[in-house]
């Protein structure tokens, strides 16, 4: 999609578009002047290694950046590294023509916009690597019991299984899960898990 098409899509939602172009993503990143923005959108027409370098560079220079990547299509090989680097949204060009505004609004509000099947495979992949580990998360203050529930969620346990493990009622588990979603400003368990996978610091 050309820049004019993006401007047309975003105009009704009153987004202000600030464009930056790199002739060579890997070579030009250090000289790139980053705008102040709620959301950074990368048009991933370059090889996926170059896109990864750009996403990583933006995240390094602006740790609170919320990033969306738009590409022709995504596979596990191209998508998983971007999610691990901190990308909050992944859209194909086809989906972007219909959903770009909605995706940017969701990401700007603190959410994620990732195709459900891709997100599911990413979570399954990283959960396998994280089994038996715990995560330290950022600013949200959680109780000891919420910590235990979160660790169980990261093992992909259902509410009933968490209740049995912690010797509490399933209703109490649901209460703690709802509290965690609110504290981390996400709407779904999958978003909470994805947030943990992106920001975790493993502790053996």
C-alpha contacts under 8 A as a table, 3 or more apart, distances in Angstrom:
res1	aa1	res2	aa2	distance
1	X	5	X	6.18
1	X	6	X	7.12
1	X	93	X	6.84
2	X	5	X	5.40
2	X	6	X	6.74
3	X	6	X	5.16
3	X	7	X	6.30
4	X	7	X	5.07
4	X	8	X	6.22
5	X	8	X	5.05
5	X	9	X	6.26
6	X	9	X	5.09
6	X	10	X	6.14
7	X	10	X	5.23
7	X	11	X	5.87
7	X	17	X	6.81
8	X	11	X	5.44
8	X	12	X	7.87
9	X	12	X	7.07
9	X	97	X	7.22
9	X	100	X	7.35
9	X	101	X	7.01
10	X	13	X	5.55
10	X	14	X	6.63
10	X	15	X	5.62
10	X	16	X	7.87
10	X	17	X	7.99
10	X	100	X	7.70
10	X	101	X	5.99
11	X	14	X	5.26
11	X	15	X	6.18
11	X	16	X	7.82
12	X	15	X	7.85
13	X	101	X	6.91
18	X	35	X	7.12
20	X	32	X	7.78
20	X	33	X	7.84
20	X	34	X	7.85
22	X	25	X	5.43
22	X	28	X	6.09
22	X	29	X	7.52
22	X	32	X	7.67
23	X	28	X	7.10
24	X	27	X	5.34
24	X	28	X	5.60
25	X	28	X	5.42
25	X	29	X	5.79
25	X	46	X	7.92
25	X	50	X	5.71
25	X	51	X	7.26
25	X	53	X	7.43
25	X	54	X	6.34
26	X	29	X	5.93
26	X	50	X	5.79
26	X	53	X	6.49
26	X	54	X	7.22
27	X	30	X	7.44
28	X	31	X	5.52
28	X	32	X	6.21
29	X	32	X	5.04
29	X	54	X	6.77
29	X	57	X	7.10
34	X	58	X	7.86
37	X	40	X	6.60
37	X	65	X	7.98
38	X	65	X	7.17
38	X	66	X	6.79
38	X	108	X	6.08
39	X	65	X	6.63
39	X	66	X	4.99
39	X	67	X	5.64
39	X	68	X	7.20
39	X	104	X	7.02
39	X	107	X	7.32
39	X	108	X	6.10
40	X	65	X	7.05
40	X	66	X	6.22
40	X	67	X	4.74
40	X	68	X	6.17
41	X	67	X	5.87
41	X	68	X	4.75
41	X	69	X	5.65
41	X	70	X	7.21
42	X	51	X	7.74
42	X	55	X	7.82
42	X	67	X	7.58
42	X	68	X	6.33
42	X	69	X	4.77
42	X	70	X	6.13
43	X	69	X	6.17
43	X	70	X	5.07
43	X	71	X	6.21
44	X	47	X	7.55
44	X	48	X	7.24
44	X	51	X	5.81
44	X	69	X	6.46
44	X	70	X	5.79
44	X	71	X	4.94
44	X	72	X	7.91
45	X	71	X	6.33
45	X	72	X	7.58
46	X	50	X	6.20
46	X	51	X	6.41
47	X	50	X	5.49
47	X	51	X	6.57
48	X	51	X	4.95
48	X	52	X	6.08
48	X	78	X	6.04
49	X	52	X	5.08
49	X	53	X	6.23
50	X	53	X	5.04
50	X	54	X	6.30
51	X	54	X	5.11
51	X	55	X	6.21
52	X	55	X	5.15
52	X	56	X	6.01
52	X	81	X	7.12
52	X	82	X	6.06
52	X	85	X	7.61
53	X	56	X	5.13
53	X	57	X	5.94
54	X	57	X	4.98
54	X	58	X	6.14
55	X	58	X	5.27
55	X	59	X	6.16
55	X	67	X	7.51
55	X	82	X	7.21
55	X	85	X	6.94
55	X	86	X	7.71
55	X	87	X	7.22
56	X	59	X	5.08
56	X	60	X	6.02
56	X	85	X	5.93
56	X	86	X	7.81
57	X	60	X	5.08
57	X	61	X	6.22
58	X	61	X	5.27
58	X	62	X	5.83
58	X	63	X	7.78
58	X	65	X	7.22
59	X	62	X	4.99
59	X	63	X	4.85
59	X	64	X	7.18
59	X	65	X	5.99
59	X	85	X	7.70
59	X	86	X	7.18
60	X	63	X	5.62
62	X	65	X	5.36
66	X	86	X	7.77
66	X	87	X	6.84
66	X	88	X	6.22
66	X	107	X	6.73
66	X	108	X	6.98
67	X	86	X	7.28
67	X	87	X	4.88
67	X	88	X	5.50
67	X	89	X	6.48
67	X	107	X	7.84
68	X	87	X	5.87
68	X	88	X	5.80
68	X	89	X	4.28
68	X	90	X	5.76
68	X	91	X	7.61
68	X	104	X	7.62
68	X	107	X	7.85
69	X	87	X	7.08
69	X	89	X	6.16
69	X	90	X	5.03
69	X	91	X	6.39
70	X	90	X	5.97
70	X	91	X	4.82
70	X	92	X	5.50
70	X	93	X	6.19
70	X	96	X	7.32
71	X	74	X	6.96
71	X	90	X	7.91
71	X	91	X	6.54
71	X	92	X	4.98
71	X	93	X	5.78
72	X	92	X	5.24
72	X	93	X	5.43
72	X	94	X	7.74
73	X	91	X	7.83
73	X	92	X	5.16
73	X	93	X	7.51
74	X	77	X	7.94
74	X	78	X	5.89
74	X	79	X	5.71
74	X	90	X	7.96
74	X	92	X	7.15
75	X	78	X	5.30
75	X	79	X	5.75
75	X	118	X	7.86
76	X	79	X	5.16
76	X	80	X	5.47
76	X	118	X	7.25
76	X	121	X	8.00
76	X	122	X	7.59
77	X	80	X	6.17
77	X	81	X	7.26
78	X	81	X	6.47
78	X	82	X	7.05
79	X	82	X	5.30
79	X	83	X	6.34
79	X	90	X	7.70
80	X	83	X	5.17
80	X	84	X	6.23
80	X	122	X	6.29
81	X	84	X	5.05
81	X	85	X	6.11
82	X	85	X	5.04
82	X	86	X	6.45
82	X	87	X	5.53
83	X	86	X	5.20
83	X	87	X	4.88
83	X	88	X	6.84
83	X	198	X	6.86
84	X	87	X	7.33
84	X	197	X	7.20
84	X	198	X	5.19
85	X	198	X	6.97
86	X	198	X	5.91
86	X	199	X	7.99
87	X	90	X	7.49
88	X	107	X	6.45
88	X	111	X	7.32
88	X	112	X	4.96
88	X	113	X	6.34
88	X	114	X	7.43
89	X	103	X	7.15
89	X	107	X	6.88
89	X	112	X	5.60
89	X	113	X	4.35
89	X	114	X	5.35
90	X	113	X	6.26
90	X	114	X	5.18
90	X	115	X	7.26
91	X	94	X	7.95
91	X	95	X	5.93
91	X	96	X	5.81
91	X	100	X	7.77
91	X	113	X	7.78
91	X	114	X	7.16
91	X	115	X	7.73
92	X	95	X	5.20
92	X	96	X	6.02
93	X	96	X	4.99
93	X	97	X	6.47
94	X	97	X	5.59
94	X	98	X	7.35
95	X	98	X	5.49
95	X	99	X	5.69
95	X	100	X	7.30
96	X	99	X	4.93
96	X	100	X	4.42
97	X	100	X	6.28
98	X	101	X	7.97
99	X	102	X	5.24
99	X	103	X	5.94
100	X	103	X	5.11
100	X	104	X	6.13
101	X	104	X	5.22
101	X	105	X	6.20
102	X	105	X	5.19
102	X	106	X	6.23
103	X	106	X	5.13
103	X	107	X	6.16
103	X	112	X	7.88
103	X	113	X	5.79
104	X	107	X	5.13
104	X	108	X	5.86
105	X	108	X	5.11
105	X	109	X	6.15
106	X	109	X	5.19
106	X	110	X	6.60
106	X	111	X	5.21
106	X	112	X	6.48
106	X	113	X	7.00
107	X	110	X	5.14
107	X	111	X	4.67
107	X	112	X	5.39
107	X	113	X	6.76
108	X	111	X	7.16
110	X	185	X	6.62
110	X	186	X	7.00
111	X	185	X	7.64
111	X	186	X	5.94
111	X	187	X	7.68
111	X	191	X	7.30
112	X	191	X	6.68
114	X	118	X	6.99
114	X	119	X	6.01
115	X	118	X	5.37
115	X	119	X	6.05
116	X	119	X	5.08
116	X	120	X	6.08
117	X	120	X	5.11
117	X	121	X	6.32
118	X	121	X	5.23
118	X	122	X	6.13
119	X	122	X	5.04
119	X	123	X	6.11
120	X	123	X	5.24
120	X	124	X	6.17
121	X	124	X	5.11
121	X	125	X	6.03
122	X	125	X	5.09
122	X	126	X	6.20
123	X	126	X	5.32
123	X	127	X	5.79
123	X	190	X	7.87
123	X	193	X	7.32
123	X	194	X	6.70
123	X	197	X	7.89
124	X	127	X	5.22
124	X	128	X	6.29
125	X	128	X	5.54
125	X	129	X	6.84
126	X	129	X	5.06
126	X	130	X	6.21
126	X	197	X	7.07
127	X	130	X	4.96
127	X	131	X	6.11
127	X	154	X	6.55
127	X	155	X	6.55
127	X	156	X	7.53
128	X	131	X	5.59
130	X	133	X	5.44
130	X	134	X	7.79
130	X	154	X	7.96
130	X	202	X	7.87
131	X	154	X	7.79
131	X	155	X	6.18
132	X	204	X	7.65
133	X	202	X	6.09
133	X	203	X	5.97
133	X	204	X	5.62
134	X	151	X	6.36
134	X	201	X	7.99
134	X	202	X	5.89
134	X	203	X	5.62
134	X	204	X	7.21
135	X	151	X	7.68
135	X	196	X	7.10
135	X	200	X	5.08
135	X	201	X	5.52
135	X	202	X	5.42
135	X	203	X	6.61
136	X	200	X	5.85
136	X	201	X	5.63
136	X	202	X	7.30
136	X	203	X	7.95
137	X	140	X	7.34
137	X	196	X	6.93
137	X	199	X	6.65
137	X	200	X	6.29
137	X	201	X	7.71
138	X	199	X	7.85
140	X	183	X	5.93
140	X	184	X	6.37
141	X	183	X	7.73
142	X	146	X	5.84
142	X	147	X	6.41
142	X	180	X	7.61
142	X	183	X	7.96
143	X	146	X	5.05
143	X	147	X	6.13
144	X	147	X	4.99
144	X	148	X	6.40
145	X	148	X	5.03
145	X	149	X	6.28
145	X	176	X	7.92
146	X	149	X	4.97
146	X	150	X	5.98
146	X	176	X	5.92
146	X	177	X	7.68
146	X	180	X	7.03
147	X	150	X	5.07
147	X	151	X	6.16
148	X	151	X	5.17
148	X	152	X	6.31
148	X	166	X	7.93
149	X	152	X	5.07
149	X	153	X	6.20
149	X	162	X	6.89
149	X	173	X	7.23
149	X	176	X	7.08
149	X	177	X	7.24
150	X	153	X	4.96
150	X	154	X	6.26
150	X	177	X	7.76
150	X	180	X	7.80
151	X	154	X	5.11
151	X	155	X	6.62
152	X	155	X	5.08
152	X	156	X	6.65
152	X	157	X	5.79
152	X	162	X	6.29
153	X	156	X	4.94
153	X	157	X	5.47
153	X	158	X	7.43
153	X	162	X	7.95
153	X	193	X	7.40
154	X	157	X	7.48
154	X	193	X	6.35
157	X	161	X	5.83
157	X	162	X	6.19
158	X	161	X	5.23
158	X	162	X	6.24
159	X	162	X	5.05
159	X	163	X	6.11
159	X	170	X	6.00
159	X	173	X	6.14
159	X	174	X	6.95
160	X	163	X	5.06
160	X	164	X	6.37
160	X	170	X	5.65
161	X	164	X	5.20
161	X	165	X	6.22
162	X	165	X	5.09
162	X	166	X	6.07
162	X	170	X	7.74
162	X	173	X	7.03
163	X	166	X	5.35
163	X	167	X	5.58
163	X	168	X	4.91
163	X	169	X	5.44
163	X	170	X	5.21
163	X	172	X	7.88
163	X	173	X	6.21
164	X	167	X	5.02
164	X	168	X	6.71
164	X	169	X	7.88
168	X	172	X	6.49
168	X	173	X	7.21
169	X	172	X	5.17
169	X	173	X	6.50
170	X	173	X	4.98
170	X	174	X	6.33
171	X	174	X	5.11
171	X	175	X	6.34
172	X	175	X	4.97
172	X	176	X	6.35
173	X	176	X	5.18
173	X	177	X	6.15
174	X	177	X	5.06
174	X	178	X	6.12
175	X	178	X	5.20
175	X	179	X	6.24
176	X	179	X	4.96
176	X	180	X	6.18
177	X	180	X	5.09
177	X	181	X	6.26
177	X	189	X	7.85
178	X	181	X	5.15
178	X	182	X	6.28
179	X	182	X	5.16
179	X	183	X	6.15
180	X	183	X	5.09
180	X	184	X	6.15
181	X	184	X	5.39
181	X	185	X	5.88
181	X	186	X	5.16
181	X	187	X	5.99
181	X	188	X	6.92
181	X	189	X	7.19
181	X	192	X	6.65
182	X	185	X	4.97
182	X	186	X	6.43
182	X	187	X	7.55
184	X	192	X	7.22
186	X	189	X	7.96
186	X	191	X	6.12
186	X	192	X	6.26
187	X	191	X	6.94
187	X	192	X	7.93
188	X	191	X	5.24
188	X	192	X	6.50
189	X	192	X	5.04
189	X	193	X	6.21
190	X	193	X	5.11
190	X	194	X	6.08
191	X	194	X	5.00
191	X	195	X	6.05
192	X	195	X	5.07
192	X	196	X	6.28
193	X	196	X	5.05
193	X	197	X	6.17
194	X	197	X	5.00
194	X	198	X	6.17
195	X	198	X	5.19
195	X	199	X	6.17
196	X	199	X	5.24
196	X	200	X	5.34
197	X	200	X	5.49
